[in-house]
Amino acid sequence: MHVANYAIFVTLVWITASCIEVTFPPVAGIAAQGQIPISQLSSDLRHDDEVFKFAGLSTFANLPWVYCLSAEQHVERYDIAIIGAPFDTATTGRPGTRFGPVGIRRGSRRIAPPSAWNAYTHRNHFKSWAHIVDCGDAPLTFLDNTVALKQLGEAHKKVSGRTANTTTVSSVPRIVTLGGDHTTTLAALRSTIDHWGPVSVVHFDSHIDTWDPSVLGGGFSHYAGVNHGTFLHLAHEEGLLLNSTSIHAGIRAPAINKRHDWRNDARCGFTIITARDIDHLSIAGIIDKIKTRVGNTPTYVSVDIDVLDPAFAPGTGTAEVGGWTTRELLSILDGLTGINIIGGDVVEVSPIYDNPGEVTVLAAAEVTSSLIGLMVEQPVTPQH
């Protein structure tokens, strides 16, 4: 053997032998060195597989999974349910939001109920009165929008039709939907009327989404007119919305025509906070304007992730520049404590356009958590 090769061989043998000899103390031994036996650690403080789960089935924020859509009557009860709506065949922009529910759950992996104590309020809404579960995704066809929306509506009715867990607070569970393009909100609103009657909508978006189907859809067919830019117009026509108590926040996308879109939007019962209004109203001013608008009415909160600037949420189908930051949106949401939220959603999350840092799905997961927190802070009694 050549001298140089022999030297390399000996060195490799020595490194291998050295690695084999390396041993690590057991976890219990490390805990003992810190004078806290691992057996005595609180389950809230132990970061084991029950707290941070990166294996097995993924649920939102590592919440328990319940098959809420089961035909069985005896299903584990819950107060707030997460349900996915993997739907993207009514978008006028880039498709991909059928993978939104999976992406949002992936973005929520860092959230764990035992260790979710809020840095601002020092509260943990996962450990409050409400039993919160993930119901998985509604089974939707991707071949027929009309059928898919009916399937989603039936799923909502099934999930909200069960008796809540904490009946001393409310008999009806509330739902947070993970979208999916924004058309899915129409199915949610069609189901909420059974328990809550017509509602106000707080609509965070860069687009108004009250376009007349004859304008956005071209009037070709009823089928073409039902899409993610017309669903609020349709909700108004179907009597699902209260008159003059709904509000858009974060609007900045251009209208299709000079006058009709704005007039039709007002006819549908909305007023508008533009994205740039934050510069002179401030976050506190926007919160006050939203609260004043909806008052004590039953309110549905819908968050299109494109309300954020593309710098903070590139993973969406119809991105518009000049939007809010993630911190601004979360601050506004947290300021809505006290309004009667009967349901909500986070939609238009399209992971394929996200960046490797997963900024969009991380933001969407935190927004979802904020909506859950608002529901926990303000229990609501159904009207029907």
C-alpha positions, 0 to 999 in steps of 0.5 A: 500500500502506498504510504499516503494511502496508508496514512489516509486509511489509518486516519479513517479507522481512527475517526470511525473508532472514535465516533463509535466510542462516543456515548450520550447520557440518557434523557433521564440523566440530563434531567437529574443533573438539572435536579428535576427528575423527568418523571416530575415534569409537568405535561405542560412543560415536557416537549415530548411527542404529545406537544410537538408532533412532527410525525403521524397525521397532521392536524391544525395546531396539533389539535385532536382529530374528530370525524365530525362528518360521520353518520353516527350520532355519537361523535366526540363533542366539540365547541369549535371545529376546523374544517378544510375546503380543498377547492380552487376551480372557481378562481379567476387567477392562479389555481392551487388553493385546493392544497390550502388546508394542507398548507395551513396545517403545515404552517401550524405545526409550531403551535401546540395547545399546552404551550400556546400562551399569548405573549400579549395577553398571557392567555391560552385560548386552547386551554379555555372553556372551548373544546377545539378539534380538527375535523379534516377536509370536506370531501369535494369533487374537483370536476363540478363546482355546483356539486362541490359547493353543495357538498361543502354546504352539507359538510358545514351543516353536519358539523354545525348541526351537532350538539356543542360540548359546553352547552352551558355556553352555547348549544351550537358549535362554530366553524373555522374553514381553511380554504380553498378559493374564496367561493367556499365562503358562500357555502359557509354563509348558506349554512350559518343562516340556519342557526344565526340568521342573516349576518354581517361580514367582516371581509379582509381582502384586497378585492371587493368580491361583490362583483355582479356575475354578469360582469365577472363571469361574463354572463355566459352562464349561471355556472360561470357567474359563481366564483371567488369574485362574486360570492358576496354579491350572491350572498346578498341576493340570497338574503344571507347578509344583513343590510348595511352592516358589513365591511371590507378591510384592506381593499386596493385592487382596481374595479372592473368599471368606473362606477357600477362596481362601487355602487353595487358594492354599497347596494350589497351592504358594504362599506370600504376600508382601503389598504392605505387607510391604515396610514391615517386611521391607524390600527386603532382607527380601523378596529374602531371603524369595524366594531362600529359597523357591525355593532352587536350583530352576528358576524362572520369574519372572512380573511383572504390571505391576499389582504397581506402584501405579497412580501408577506404572503406570496402564496396566493392566487391573485396577489396585489401589491401595497397590502398590510403587513402580517403584524398589522393584520394580527393587531387588527384581528386581536382588536376585534375582541368582543364582536359576535363572531359566529364563524370564519375562514382563512382562504386563498392560500396557495402553497405552490406560490409560497417561498421556501420559508413558508411565510404564507402558510405560517401567516395563515396559521397564525390568522386562524389561531387569532380567529379561534381566540376571538371565538373563545373570548366571545361566546355567542348564543344562536338565534334559531 
